Amino acid sequence: ASSARFDITNHGTLLIEDGTIQSKNGVILSDGDLKFEDCEVSTDNNQINTIHITGGTFNAEDSKITNTATQAATDGNNHYVLNIQNAEANLSVEVSSEHLGGIQVANSILSLDSGTYKAGNFYPLNISNAIVDYTSSATFTLASGNVIINATAGSTINGETLANDTSIQCITSLSEMQLAFNTGGIYMLTADILVDAPLE
């Protein structure tokens, strides 16, 4: 990622509190130590990550990170609201986009303590050779499709190392739940479902 495509480049220690940043470019490129508290960060550029972490640490809480582009990126999975590589991150934030992916995390350690993670045409959470832990207070939603989390073999999710490439799909209805029982796989219940009879 070229630093010229970002408004802020951080190689040191940067704390942003109670801030609002809206850009036509990528907002922040960081390989240092970056921290957000009560911030709103946004871009409408569909050809670049809103925030690109290439090293160091990233900690954020009570903040909102969005991409408001009205169409998907032309090269698809290369663009996310938040792209984390070779870093360690701990988040309790809102990440959202109607047309791009949510978080891409590669060769990194990511903890999602809480927050909402919404993506559009791509995955809310795309994991490549990374360690990811999330609590039940972290929720994932899609604008389209049904894959909530996509992960490569060797990645670790909530303490379990994946032997194969894995897609975790969402379940939002009783019929989808029945199908999951019949076909197997890894699923995440993302909506309340009333079961009024035993599932077979």
Backbone bond lengths (Angstrom), bond angles and torsions (degrees), N, CA, C in turn:
res aa  C-N    CA-C-N  psi(-1)  N-CA   C-N-CA  omega(-1)  CA-C   N-CA-C  phi
1 A - - - 1.454 - - 1.518 109.24 -
2 S 1.276 116.47 124.20 1.459 120.86 179.41 1.522 109.95 -73.28
3 S 1.344 116.49 131.20 1.467 119.69 -179.63 1.523 111.29 -64.96
4 A 1.323 118.11 -21.65 1.460 120.95 179.26 1.523 111.68 -67.29
5 R 1.333 116.63 -18.23 1.465 119.83 -178.82 1.522 112.22 -88.09
6 F 1.335 116.90 1.55 1.460 121.08 -179.07 1.526 110.13 -119.99
7 D 1.322 116.41 143.80 1.459 120.26 179.56 1.526 112.53 -72.68
8 I 1.352 116.38 -33.84 1.458 120.90 -178.05 1.523 108.60 -126.10
9 T 1.325 116.79 128.67 1.462 121.80 173.64 1.521 107.98 -117.64
10 N 1.340 116.12 125.41 1.463 120.91 -176.01 1.522 110.62 -117.65
11 H 1.341 116.01 119.54 1.457 121.50 173.90 1.523 111.28 -112.75
12 G 1.331 117.54 0.85 1.452 121.45 -177.04 1.513 112.26 -121.66
13 T 1.323 116.83 -126.70 1.458 123.12 177.84 1.517 108.03 -119.11
14 L 1.341 116.43 122.02 1.457 120.95 -177.05 1.519 109.65 -131.18
15 L 1.334 116.18 122.94 1.460 122.92 175.41 1.519 108.28 -115.85
16 I 1.331 116.40 126.49 1.463 121.18 176.75 1.521 107.85 -119.11
17 E 1.331 116.27 120.38 1.457 122.01 -179.45 1.523 109.73 -120.00
18 D 1.332 115.53 139.12 1.473 121.37 175.05 1.523 111.17 49.32
19 G 1.333 116.38 43.24 1.457 120.00 -176.77 1.515 112.60 -113.09
20 T 1.320 116.04 155.38 1.458 122.95 173.97 1.522 107.65 -129.17
21 I 1.339 115.85 121.80 1.459 120.80 -179.70 1.523 108.18 -127.92
22 Q 1.325 116.55 121.35 1.460 121.58 176.83 1.513 107.20 -125.67
23 S 1.336 115.77 128.48 1.453 119.37 -173.32 1.516 111.72 -135.52
24 K 1.307 115.84 154.74 1.461 121.08 170.91 1.524 110.47 -84.60
25 N 1.320 116.82 -12.34 1.458 122.31 179.93 1.523 109.27 -108.08
26 G 1.348 116.07 -168.11 1.440 118.55 165.35 1.518 107.14 -68.67
27 V 1.325 117.61 149.01 1.455 119.16 -174.53 1.523 111.87 -85.84
28 I 1.348 117.44 -54.42 1.459 120.12 -174.63 1.522 110.87 -134.82
29 L 1.326 115.82 134.06 1.460 124.48 168.95 1.524 105.96 -115.62
30 S 1.341 117.33 122.81 1.460 119.21 -173.90 1.520 111.80 -139.10
31 D 1.346 115.54 133.71 1.455 121.13 168.08 1.524 109.91 -124.76
32 G 1.334 115.56 14.66 1.456 122.14 176.77 1.519 110.37 -105.33
33 D 1.319 116.15 -144.14 1.464 121.97 178.03 1.523 108.11 -108.24
34 L 1.334 115.46 116.61 1.453 121.74 -175.17 1.522 109.66 -120.30
35 K 1.339 115.99 134.86 1.461 119.78 179.31 1.515 110.07 -139.09
36 F 1.343 115.55 135.48 1.461 123.34 175.09 1.519 109.51 -115.33
37 E 1.319 115.62 140.98 1.459 121.91 168.13 1.517 107.80 -138.97
38 D 1.332 116.24 121.23 1.472 122.15 178.29 1.526 111.71 54.08
39 C 1.334 115.58 56.61 1.467 120.76 -178.78 1.523 111.55 -121.35
40 E 1.331 114.93 155.78 1.458 122.08 170.08 1.519 107.73 -124.86
41 V 1.340 115.25 123.64 1.459 121.41 -176.11 1.526 108.14 -129.73
42 S 1.325 117.15 130.54 1.464 118.81 -174.57 1.519 111.67 -152.11
43 T 1.333 114.78 149.09 1.459 121.85 167.90 1.521 108.22 -139.27
44 D 1.328 116.06 156.30 1.464 119.82 173.70 1.528 110.99 -110.15
45 N 1.329 116.52 16.47 1.463 122.00 -179.08 1.531 108.76 -86.99
46 N 1.323 116.88 115.62 1.466 120.32 -176.65 1.523 113.36 -87.90
47 Q 1.328 117.52 6.48 1.463 120.87 -179.65 1.530 112.65 -112.55
48 I 1.334 116.98 17.21 1.452 119.71 -177.85 1.523 109.09 -157.22
49 N 1.323 116.11 152.01 1.456 120.00 175.98 1.527 109.54 -69.37
50 T 1.330 116.58 144.08 1.463 119.04 175.25 1.527 109.53 -63.47
51 I 1.342 116.21 -49.34 1.463 121.87 175.14 1.524 107.93 -127.85
52 H 1.331 116.85 132.00 1.455 121.98 179.56 1.529 107.86 -122.33
53 I 1.334 115.59 113.78 1.452 122.09 178.18 1.527 107.48 -101.09
54 T 1.338 117.56 121.10 1.471 120.69 -176.78 1.527 112.14 -115.39
55 G 1.318 117.58 10.37 1.452 122.41 178.74 1.515 109.92 165.65
56 G 1.322 117.02 176.84 1.460 120.52 177.32 1.509 112.41 75.45
57 T 1.329 115.86 -143.78 1.461 121.79 -178.74 1.519 110.59 -130.45
58 F 1.328 115.06 154.26 1.461 121.58 175.25 1.519 107.95 -140.66
59 N 1.318 115.54 118.37 1.459 121.86 177.97 1.520 108.12 -124.84
60 A 1.337 115.91 131.37 1.459 119.17 -178.56 1.519 110.12 -146.78
61 E 1.325 115.66 139.99 1.456 120.37 177.07 1.524 109.26 -144.81
62 D 1.332 113.97 150.74 1.474 121.36 177.87 1.521 111.57 50.64
63 S 1.317 115.74 42.76 1.460 120.57 -177.45 1.525 110.63 -131.49
64 K 1.325 114.95 166.46 1.463 121.87 -178.06 1.527 108.45 -130.03
65 I 1.328 115.90 125.74 1.462 121.83 -179.34 1.526 107.28 -123.82
66 T 1.324 118.01 118.55 1.461 119.98 -172.55 1.520 112.13 -135.29
67 N 1.338 114.08 158.62 1.449 121.95 165.73 1.528 105.86 -124.17
68 T 1.319 116.23 119.25 1.469 121.03 -174.03 1.518 113.01 -101.12
69 A 1.338 116.97 18.49 1.473 120.33 177.79 1.520 110.26 -57.40
70 T 1.304 115.81 145.75 1.466 121.09 -177.60 1.522 112.59 -95.66
71 Q 1.340 117.02 1.71 1.461 120.17 175.02 1.521 109.36 -146.38
72 A 1.333 115.50 159.40 1.458 120.59 -176.51 1.531 111.18 -74.05
73 A 1.319 115.68 157.26 1.454 121.10 175.54 1.524 109.60 -65.67
74 T 1.328 116.84 146.81 1.467 120.13 -177.16 1.519 111.93 -71.04
75 D 1.349 117.68 -26.02 1.462 118.51 178.54 1.529 111.46 -109.35
76 G 1.307 115.80 28.76 1.450 123.41 165.04 1.510 116.93 53.96
77 N 1.337 115.33 -115.83 1.457 120.90 -167.84 1.523 115.34 -64.13
78 N 1.316 119.44 -4.91 1.457 119.96 178.18 1.523 112.89 -77.13
79 H 1.310 118.61 -9.29 1.456 120.18 -175.77 1.522 111.69 -124.20
80 Y 1.321 114.46 124.21 1.454 123.67 -179.14 1.528 109.33 -131.77
81 V 1.307 115.32 163.40 1.458 117.84 173.93 1.523 109.01 -63.38
82 L 1.315 115.35 -43.86 1.463 121.13 -178.45 1.523 109.28 -131.18
83 N 1.320 117.29 120.12 1.458 122.42 -179.74 1.529 108.01 -116.10
84 I 1.337 116.45 116.71 1.466 121.91 -176.03 1.524 109.04 -115.94
85 Q 1.330 116.82 120.61 1.467 121.97 -179.72 1.522 109.80 -133.53
86 N 1.343 115.58 133.74 1.465 121.53 174.75 1.526 112.36 53.66
87 A 1.337 115.85 45.58 1.455 120.09 -174.70 1.526 110.31 -146.37
88 E 1.310 115.12 177.85 1.458 121.89 174.30 1.523 107.85 -125.73
89 A 1.345 116.34 128.41 1.467 120.24 -175.05 1.516 111.11 -135.06
90 N 1.321 114.71 145.50 1.457 122.46 175.95 1.521 107.36 -134.41
91 L 1.340 116.57 118.86 1.460 120.35 -171.26 1.521 112.73 -128.10
92 S 1.326 114.43 143.31 1.464 123.22 166.96 1.526 105.41 -140.18
93 V 1.327 115.95 77.19 1.461 121.28 -168.33 1.534 110.83 -140.49
94 E 1.322 114.60 177.26 1.464 121.60 169.76 1.524 107.57 -107.72
95 V 1.327 115.68 122.97 1.465 122.03 175.36 1.520 106.54 -117.68
96 S 1.328 118.04 128.23 1.464 117.29 -176.92 1.529 112.70 -151.14
97 S 1.329 113.26 147.60 1.455 122.74 173.15 1.511 108.16 -159.64
98 E 1.311 116.54 142.77 1.468 120.74 175.76 1.525 111.40 -87.11
99 H 1.336 117.98 -18.99 1.458 119.88 -170.13 1.525 115.19 -132.85
100 L 1.329 118.96 -7.32 1.459 121.38 176.89 1.523 109.92 -118.00
101 G 1.330 116.58 -179.49 1.450 120.79 174.58 1.515 110.86 -77.50
102 G 1.339 116.08 164.73 1.451 121.22 179.66 1.516 111.56 -83.97
103 I 1.350 116.36 -81.11 1.461 121.21 -179.39 1.518 109.85 -122.49
104 Q 1.320 115.55 130.40 1.458 122.54 168.50 1.522 106.52 -106.78
105 V 1.351 117.56 126.67 1.461 120.53 179.32 1.522 108.66 -130.12
106 A 1.335 116.40 123.19 1.463 121.54 -176.40 1.525 109.92 -134.23
107 N 1.342 116.15 135.08 1.463 121.85 176.82 1.525 111.75 50.40
108 S 1.327 116.15 41.22 1.458 121.76 -172.82 1.519 111.00 -140.90
109 I 1.324 115.21 173.85 1.458 122.65 173.00 1.519 107.19 -117.49
110 L 1.342 116.76 125.27 1.459 121.54 -176.81 1.517 109.97 -130.12
111 S 1.334 115.99 130.18 1.459 121.72 173.82 1.525 108.32 -119.43
112 L 1.328 115.63 127.93 1.463 121.69 175.65 1.524 107.11 -111.85
113 D 1.325 116.74 100.70 1.464 120.64 -176.73 1.522 111.86 -76.39
114 S 1.314 115.64 -34.17 1.462 122.02 177.02 1.517 106.61 -164.68
115 G 1.320 117.35 -171.45 1.455 120.45 176.94 1.514 112.52 111.40
116 T 1.334 115.18 173.79 1.452 122.28 179.06 1.515 108.63 -122.52
117 Y 1.335 115.25 136.87 1.454 121.28 -172.69 1.524 108.12 -130.58
118 K 1.334 114.72 101.45 1.465 120.77 -174.60 1.523 110.52 -116.42
119 A 1.327 115.10 132.82 1.458 120.57 177.93 1.520 110.04 -123.81
120 G 1.319 114.54 168.79 1.445 120.16 -179.72 1.504 111.99 -102.77
121 N 1.348 116.94 -98.96 1.462 121.24 -175.25 1.520 112.93 -80.19
122 F 1.327 118.48 -12.80 1.446 121.75 -177.57 1.524 109.89 -122.80
123 Y 1.313 117.97 -172.31 1.458 121.32 -170.69 1.530 113.05 -75.18
124 P 1.339 117.00 142.42 1.469 119.23 170.60 1.525 111.33 -61.85
125 L 1.357 116.35 -35.46 1.464 120.38 179.70 1.521 108.63 -140.97
126 N 1.321 116.53 114.55 1.461 122.82 179.39 1.528 107.62 -113.97
127 I 1.335 117.10 118.82 1.456 122.48 -171.38 1.527 109.78 -114.54
128 S 1.333 116.76 128.58 1.451 121.62 177.86 1.526 109.02 -132.63
129 N 1.334 115.83 110.32 1.464 121.54 177.77 1.528 111.16 50.98
130 A 1.323 116.41 50.26 1.455 121.17 -176.47 1.528 110.43 -134.38
131 I 1.323 115.35 164.91 1.460 122.58 174.93 1.522 107.57 -108.92
132 V 1.331 116.60 120.43 1.462 121.40 -176.75 1.522 109.72 -128.57
133 D 1.310 115.67 131.72 1.460 121.95 172.91 1.519 107.89 -125.80
134 Y 1.318 116.13 136.03 1.463 119.81 175.50 1.521 109.24 -140.28
135 T 1.321 115.43 149.12 1.458 121.02 179.76 1.523 109.20 -95.93
136 S 1.330 115.25 173.41 1.464 119.94 177.87 1.524 111.83 -69.05
137 S 1.319 117.53 -10.90 1.467 121.32 176.88 1.523 112.55 -83.09
138 A 1.330 116.71 -6.55 1.467 121.09 175.35 1.528 108.18 -95.38
139 T 1.329 117.28 123.78 1.463 120.78 -177.33 1.525 110.26 -117.40
140 F 1.334 115.17 146.11 1.462 122.33 -176.71 1.521 109.20 -123.36
141 T 1.324 116.83 133.38 1.462 120.80 177.05 1.523 109.85 -138.62
142 L 1.326 114.51 156.74 1.459 122.07 -179.75 1.517 110.78 -120.10
143 A 1.317 115.54 147.45 1.453 119.26 169.75 1.526 110.38 -80.45
144 S 1.337 116.39 -28.70 1.460 120.68 177.85 1.517 108.92 -151.30
145 G 1.340 116.95 162.23 1.457 121.09 -179.77 1.512 112.01 76.73
146 N 1.342 116.47 -171.50 1.461 118.91 -178.96 1.523 114.10 -138.61
147 V 1.339 119.06 7.23 1.460 120.73 177.95 1.531 109.03 -89.44
148 I 1.328 115.74 116.66 1.457 121.89 -178.52 1.526 111.13 -84.72
149 I 1.335 115.71 -46.62 1.462 121.30 -178.45 1.524 108.90 -131.18
150 N 1.318 116.80 132.58 1.455 122.32 175.92 1.529 107.13 -119.72
151 A 1.334 117.46 131.23 1.463 120.06 -175.09 1.516 111.29 -142.47
152 T 1.334 115.52 144.72 1.460 120.37 177.86 1.523 110.40 -86.21
153 A 1.328 116.13 156.48 1.465 122.24 175.18 1.526 109.56 -56.64
154 G 1.327 115.27 141.59 1.460 120.38 -178.61 1.511 113.42 93.49
155 S 1.328 117.09 -17.04 1.459 120.19 174.41 1.525 109.21 -72.71
156 T 1.323 116.32 156.19 1.451 121.42 179.52 1.521 109.50 -119.87
157 I 1.350 116.40 125.02 1.457 122.01 178.78 1.515 108.53 -119.63
158 N 1.322 116.46 120.71 1.465 122.64 179.94 1.524 111.67 47.65
159 G 1.326 115.45 45.29 1.455 121.18 174.55 1.513 115.95 86.21
160 E 1.330 118.26 -5.18 1.461 120.93 -179.70 1.528 109.94 -107.99
161 T 1.330 115.84 120.12 1.461 120.89 178.87 1.528 109.20 -83.92
162 L 1.314 116.69 129.66 1.458 122.28 -174.61 1.524 111.12 -82.44
163 A 1.318 116.28 129.15 1.460 121.02 177.38 1.526 111.14 -80.22
164 N 1.322 116.58 -25.61 1.462 121.26 -177.44 1.528 110.39 -132.72
165 D 1.327 115.92 161.97 1.461 119.31 170.16 1.526 107.51 -57.39
166 T 1.329 116.39 136.49 1.465 120.35 -171.49 1.518 111.36 -136.66
167 S 1.322 115.66 136.20 1.456 121.72 171.72 1.523 108.47 -116.13
168 I 1.311 116.36 124.17 1.457 121.49 176.56 1.519 107.81 -97.03
169 Q 1.328 116.14 121.26 1.449 121.29 -175.91 1.526 111.06 -101.78
170 C 1.317 115.94 154.93 1.458 120.06 179.85 1.530 110.39 -90.95
171 I 1.329 114.24 150.02 1.455 121.98 174.16 1.522 107.71 -119.25
172 T 1.330 116.03 124.51 1.463 119.73 -178.21 1.529 112.94 -126.09
173 S 1.338 116.88 -2.07 1.462 119.19 -177.27 1.524 110.28 -144.37
174 L 1.322 116.03 164.22 1.455 121.45 179.72 1.534 110.88 -64.73
175 S 1.331 117.03 -37.97 1.467 119.39 -179.81 1.523 111.07 -66.15
176 E 1.353 117.69 -37.37 1.459 120.58 176.76 1.524 110.80 -67.23
177 M 1.319 116.50 -36.06 1.460 119.97 177.63 1.520 110.75 -64.99
178 Q 1.330 117.01 -43.23 1.461 121.01 178.65 1.526 110.52 -61.85
179 L 1.333 116.43 -42.06 1.457 121.22 178.58 1.525 110.79 -62.47
180 A 1.328 116.87 -40.06 1.459 120.97 179.34 1.523 111.13 -62.67
181 F 1.331 116.43 -40.87 1.460 119.91 177.72 1.531 110.85 -64.12
182 N 1.319 116.27 -34.67 1.466 120.22 -176.98 1.531 112.35 -78.27
183 T 1.337 117.23 -34.79 1.460 120.12 -172.89 1.525 113.66 -100.88
184 G 1.327 117.76 -22.51 1.450 120.85 -176.57 1.517 111.59 79.14
185 G 1.324 116.01 -178.94 1.451 120.94 -177.63 1.517 110.22 116.63
186 I 1.337 115.92 -172.94 1.460 121.89 179.16 1.518 108.33 -111.03
187 Y 1.315 116.32 126.57 1.460 121.99 -176.12 1.519 110.43 -132.79
188 M 1.316 115.68 158.60 1.447 121.79 174.33 1.523 108.58 -128.32
189 L 1.325 116.55 126.90 1.454 121.18 177.35 1.521 108.14 -75.98
190 T 1.318 117.74 117.98 1.462 121.54 -175.16 1.519 113.03 -115.48
191 A 1.318 117.14 8.18 1.464 120.94 175.76 1.524 108.12 -151.46
192 D 1.324 116.60 151.98 1.461 120.16 176.51 1.524 109.60 -68.78
193 I 1.339 115.63 133.55 1.464 121.03 179.70 1.524 108.32 -129.20
194 L 1.325 116.33 128.20 1.451 121.87 177.08 1.519 108.82 -88.55
195 V 1.328 116.95 118.57 1.465 122.09 177.48 1.534 107.17 -102.86
196 D 1.334 116.47 109.79 1.466 119.78 -176.32 1.514 113.35 -99.86
197 A 1.336 116.00 3.01 1.471 120.83 175.73 1.522 107.34 -152.91
198 P 1.340 118.15 155.43 1.469 119.40 179.80 1.523 112.34 -59.76
199 L 1.330 116.44 142.32 1.449 120.50 174.16 1.522 109.05 -83.85
200 E 1.309 116.41 137.26 1.465 120.66 -179.52 1.523 110.29 -103.49
